[in-house]
Amino acid sequence: MPPTDRYVTRFAAEPPQDGLPYGRWGDRLRVEFLAACLRIDDEGEDLGEAGEIVWCPDRTYNGRTYVPASTRTTTGYELYGYVSFQPAAEEGDPTDLQATADFTAETAEANPDWRLDLCEDVIDGWRGEGGKIAAITLVWGRPTIGGGAIVTAELADLAVDQCVLTDDRFTLIAPDNYRGDILDIKLFDANGKELARESLYAEDEDEDA
């Protein structure tokens, strides 16, 4: 195989290791996430009360596990974020739980043209050739159309991560904004047919146009 001209970290995160949170563990994560929601700067908006939390699959990167979450509020906002922690050793519980959260009024219900409902946050950096930095980005969400089986993250058409849908939810950890290239998130069916794609910067591109 010839050398590649696209030298970038790929599939750096572990695939999901556990099912979606439930029981006592789910309750513990819920407490952490709701506490982060209470710390949100509401910018003078009435965010209302959080509803049922929707969890996405766990992903582990650089020794830390991330479990994304979102919830709709009684006033129509979406609260989104994640809980991260140090995985448990052979015996014991996960440690160093940390949570972050934010809010948005842009929901899938208000945007019927969306085919993928995405959230993202930069969690790390990766230094590549010539000191160029890639933003290691946590991406999570769900398709708004049926028939999907797997979601990929692609940088200049190079797959850098993928996640099988779990209850129509996915989590990715991938390098973004590297050498002028930005992530595309793509949805495929079980036969490998592309059903949808979204850029993390689609809204910004539309505004520039």
N, C-alpha and C positions, 0 to 999 in steps of 0.2 A: 504494500500500500504506500503511495507516495506521501511525502510530508504534507500536512495541512497548512493552508494559508490563513486559517482562522484559529489562532491559539487563544483559547478561553476556557475557563473552568466549566465543566458539564457534569450534570447528574451528581452534584456534590452533596446533596442532601439524602439522608436515608429515606426509603419509601415508608409509608405509614406502617407503624408497628402494632397499633392497638385499634380497637373499634372506637366508635364515637363515644364520648364520655357519658357515663350513666352512674346511678347509685351514689355512694358516698364520694367517690372521686369526682363525679359530675357536680355534686353539690359544692365540693371544695373549689373547683374551678369557677363555678357560678358566683360564689362569694367574691373571689378575686376579681372577676370581670366586672361585676356590678360595682365593686368599690372603685375600680378605674373609671367607670361611667360617671360616678358621683364627682370625680375630679375633673371632668371635662369643662373647659371654658365654653359656656353656652352662648357667649356673644350676645347676651340679652334675649335670647330666644327661649320660649317655653318648650323644653324638650319632652315634657310629660313623663310618664312612668314606663319603665321597660316591660316588655312582654316576655314571651317564651324565648329562651336563647337557642339559637341554631348553631350547632358546633360543626366545624369542618375537620377533615382528617388531620392527624398529627404529622408533623415532619420534623426531623432532627438534623440540625446543621451545626458543625463546629462544636459538638458536645452539648448543645442546648436544644430542647424540644419546644416547638411552637404549636399551640392549638388555637386556631382562629375561631372567632365567634361573631355573631351579629344578632340584633333583635330590633323589632319595630316598637315604637312607643305609642302611647295613647294619643299623642298629638301629630302622628304621621311621620315622625323622623325615623331614621335608621341609626342605631348605635352600632359601631363595629370596632373590632380590635382583636386582641389575642392575649392569651396567657402563656407565658414561657417558664421553663423550669429546667433544673438539672435532673436528668433521669436518675431513677433509683439504681443503687448498686444491686448486687444479687439478692440481698435482703435489705429491706427498709423502704422508705417512702421517698418520692421525689422531693427535692429541696430547692431553696432559693426561688420560690414562685414570685413572678413579676407579671404585671398586667398593664396594658395600655389600651386606650379607647378614644374614639372621636365620634363625631356625628355628621350626618348629611341629610339634606332634604331631597337629594336626587335618588329616587327609588326606582326599582324595575317597573312598578305599577304606573308610575308617572312617565315612563319612557317605554312605550310598547314596541319601539323599534329595536330595543336591545335584544340580543340573542345570547349574551353572556353577561351576567351580573357580577362585576368584579370589585374587589377591594385590594389594596396593596399598601405595603410599608417597607421602606429600606431598613434592613436589619444589620448590614455589614458592608464591607468593601473588599474588593479583590484587585490586587495590583498586577497588571499584565505587562505586555511589551512596552518598552519605552516609558515606564511609569504610568501608563494610562490606567485609570481606575474604572472598574465595573461596579455598579451598585447592586449588591446582593439583595434581592427583593423578594419578600414574602407576598405571594399572590393567592387569594382565595375567593371562593364564590360558588356560583351554580349556573347551569344553563337555564335559559327561559324557554327553550324548545325541547321537545322530546327526541328520543332516539340516540342520544349520546352514550358513549361508553368510556372514553378516555379523553383527557385534556393534555395538551402539550404547551410548553413555553418555547418559542423559537426566536433566535437572534440571527437576523439576516438569513432566514430560512434554515438555520442550523438548530436542530432540537437540542435544548440544553437542560430540559427537565420534562417529566410527564407524571400524570397521576390518574389512576383508574377512579372513576366516579364511585363514591360511596353515598348511597341515599341521595343521588343527584348533587353531590357536593365534592369539591376538590380543593387541594392545597398544593401550591408549587413554591419552590425556592430556586431562583434563577438569577444569573447576571443580567443586568439591564444597563442601558445608556453607556455602551462600551464602543469606542472607536466610531462614534456617530450612529451606531445601530441601537434600536430600541426593541423591546419585547413585543411580540405578537402572541396572543393566547388563542389557541385553536382547539375546536371541539371536533372529535371524530366518532363515527359509529363503530360497531364491532368489526366491520369489514374494512376499516381504514379509510372510509370516505369522509372527506371534510364536510362538516355541517355548518360551521360558523367560525368566525375569527374576529378578534377585537384587539386593537392596539391600546396599550395603557395610556397613550397620549392622544387618543382619537379626538377628544374634546378640544385639546389645545391646538391640534392640527386644523380642526374646523374653524376655530377662532382666527388662526393666522390666515387661513384662506379667505 
